[in-house]
Amino acid sequence: MDPGAFDLGAVRRRTLWVLSIGQVLGGLAFGATVSLGALLAARVSGSDSLSGLSTAAMTLGAALAAVPLARLARARGRRPSLSTGMLVALVGVVLVVLSGGVMSFPLLIAGFVLIGSGQAANLQSRFAAVDLATDRTRGRDLSVVVWATTIGAVLGPNLVGPGEALGEVIGMPRLTGPFLFTVVAQLLAIGLYLSALRPDPLRLADRIATGVGAVKSAVIHADRPRVARYAIFATAAAHGVMVSVMAMTPIHLMGEGATIEIVGLTVSLHILGMYGLSPVFGILADRIGRVTTILLGQVLFVGALVTAALGQMSTLAVTVGLIMLGLGWSASTVAGSALLTEASSEVLRTRRQGRSDLAMNLVGSIGAILAGVILTRIGYAGLAWCALAIVVVVAALSPFGRHARSDVEASGAPSTSA
């Protein structure tokens, strides 16, 4: 296809619609999985102490799948990469259901590891959203796909009850019925990507890169490795700060006497903060610059962590802190992902995107593990102060993220290379 023979804007909008619907389906698929993972792990293993391994296994699976899926995207395009990630996750769901029937904990953990590849595919969708974006739309396009996750994340857990009822009717093992909705949602997502993600955005971007003129200059950038490294660091650090504090908040609140309903509301509001305002941060990233928006995320982190630390005995203060924590993650992730994309040449872009997702998941896993140790030794406030140190480092290193074209243009200065 000749890049000049079609309306790039129309293709970009169609791609965003397809990816957004895919994110909704992905959220539906994994919402119930996350909700039931700990319960199923405790039941199959016979020990509550092993319940957290379900989430750890999914996070590990997402980390292991990030780079291979990025390589597949580089070689074959986004369409086969996204559909493959969802297909591997579908196999994982089957293993999880089987493990509930035969009561095999190793099989259960293996299933959750494979399910993580679906999470990796969902993360890759945000990069697919900006394959054809320009500097003026990159942050907004990426944030729209991130926002779509909100719908699935909210609806998914609410399918647990109907899923259990449906599972009982057809004789499925206890707690595995909701995975029926997961299977259907994943099959729909795979079919959507294979049939509707045409033309493939990454393959089309590659063809644009070999052309000339305004379309090429609007989509393709020179390589800026220093800026790309900062973008990866800022995104991974934000994820580590968010996961470490968020993971320990339910334990802290329960220890302070909060009810399970209050804990659930706090986590729900936190998730809303993570995704609900992502389009706002996308627009800000386009208008005031990627690094400036990352710094805004760090300011929100500071407010969140100080509020949580000083108000650790107050459920209201902790809830406000968790909402701000989600907002800080959203600003940092949206702007950092946009910065990484435009700071990388088309040859290196998908490789770095895969490494970024790998770093996010690994840092999140390590952060969650260390957070438990820190919480038991110096308490919830101490955890917040430790996380604050990471925020300070991200802000201090922000000059390394400058000189990307979008930041220069946002300030009105002439464009220069890093």
Buried (B, 14 or more C-beta within 10 A) or exposed (E): EEBEEEEBEEBBBBBBEBBBBBBBBBBBBBBBBBBBBBBBBBBBBEEEEBBBBBBBBBBBBBBBBBBBBBBBBBEBBBBBBBBBBBBBBBBBBEBBBBBBEEEBBEBBBBBBBBBBBBBBBBBBBBBBBBBBBBBEBBBBBBBBBBBBBBBBBBBBBEBBEBBBEBBEEEEBBEBBBBBBBBBEBBBBBBEBBBEBBBBBBBBBBBEBBEEEEEBBEBBBBEBBEBBBBBBBBBBBBBBBBBBBBBBBBBBBBEEBEBEEEBBEBBBBBBBBBBBBBBBBBBBBBBBBBBBBBBBBBBBBBBBBBBBBBEBBEBBEBBBBBBBBBBBBBBBBBBBBBBBBBBBBBBEBBBBBBBBBBBBBBBBBBBBBBBBBEBBEEEBBBBBBBBBBEBBEEBBEBBEBBBBBBBBBBBEEEEEEEB
